[in-house]
């Protein structure tokens, strides 16, 4: 059986965290398209819960030294940037349709 290197484990951890971040983005996209608007408490609750969960995953990976702290911060910042863009797009579409 081949030996898994520390670099391979680190790359896998990063991939998994990025995949979880993408799941959050997709969940929020679906929620915005079908159910709620960004000011809705349900939207905020889902977003807060999901972001908290991802931040805890990242903290865990950092503590295990699977990823660097700056890598974890970058994953969260990238997700926040995408969510802000999505929110802005929603607002622009809402203003255009009114």
C-alpha positions in Angstrom: 0.0 0.0 0.0 1.5 3.4 -1.0 2.5 5.8 1.8 0.5 9.0 1.9 2.7 12.0 2.3 2.1 15.1 4.5 1.8 17.2 1.4 -0.9 14.9 0.0 -2.8 15.1 3.3 -2.5 18.8 3.3 -3.8 19.1 -0.3 -6.7 16.8 0.5 -7.6 18.9 3.6 -7.6 22.1 1.5 -9.7 20.4 -1.2 -12.2 19.3 1.3 -12.5 22.7 3.0 -12.9 24.4 -0.4 -15.6 21.9 -1.4 -17.4 22.7 1.9 -17.1 26.4 1.1 -18.6 25.8 -2.4 -21.5 23.8 -0.8 -22.3 26.8 1.3 -22.2 29.1 -1.7 -24.5 26.8 -3.6 -26.9 26.5 -0.7 -27.2 30.3 -0.4 -27.6 30.6 -4.2 -30.5 28.2 -4.1 -32.0 29.9 -1.1 -31.8 33.3 -2.7 -33.3 32.1 -6.0 -36.1 30.1 -4.6 -37.1 31.2 -1.1 -35.7 34.2 0.6 -34.0 37.5 0.3 -30.8 38.4 2.1 -32.7 40.4 4.8 -34.7 37.3 5.8 -33.9 35.8 9.2 -33.9 32.4 7.7 -31.3 33.4 5.2 -29.1 35.0 7.9 -29.5 32.0 10.2 -28.4 29.5 7.5 -25.5 31.7 6.4 -24.3 32.2 10.0 -24.6 28.6 10.9 -22.8 27.4 7.8 -20.1 30.0 8.1 -19.6 29.1 11.7 -19.3 25.4 10.9 -16.8 26.0 8.2 -14.7 28.2 10.4 -14.7 25.5 13.1 -13.6 22.9 10.4 -10.8 25.3 9.4 -9.7 25.8 13.0 -9.6 22.1 13.5 -7.5 21.6 10.4 -5.1 24.3 11.5 -4.8 22.9 15.0 -3.9 19.5 13.5 -1.4 21.3 11.3 -3.1 20.0 8.2 -3.2 23.5 6.7 -1.6 26.8 7.5 -3.7 29.4 9.3 -3.4 31.8 6.3 -4.7 29.2 4.0 -7.8 28.8 6.2 -8.3 32.5 6.3 -8.0 32.7 2.5 -10.7 30.0 2.1 -13.1 32.0 4.4 -12.2 35.3 2.7 -12.8 33.9 -0.8 -16.2 32.5 0.3 -17.1 35.9 1.9 -16.1 37.7 -1.3 -18.3 35.3 -3.4 -21.2 35.7 -1.1 -20.9 39.5 -1.2 -20.9 39.4 -5.0 -24.0 37.1 -5.0 -25.7 39.5 -2.6 -24.9 42.5 -4.7 -26.1 40.7 -7.8 -29.4 39.9 -6.0 -29.8 43.5 -5.1 -29.1 44.7 -8.6 -31.6 42.2 -10.1 -34.2 43.2 -7.5 -33.7 46.9 -8.3 -33.9 46.2 -12.0 -37.2 44.3 -11.7 -38.9 46.9 -9.7 
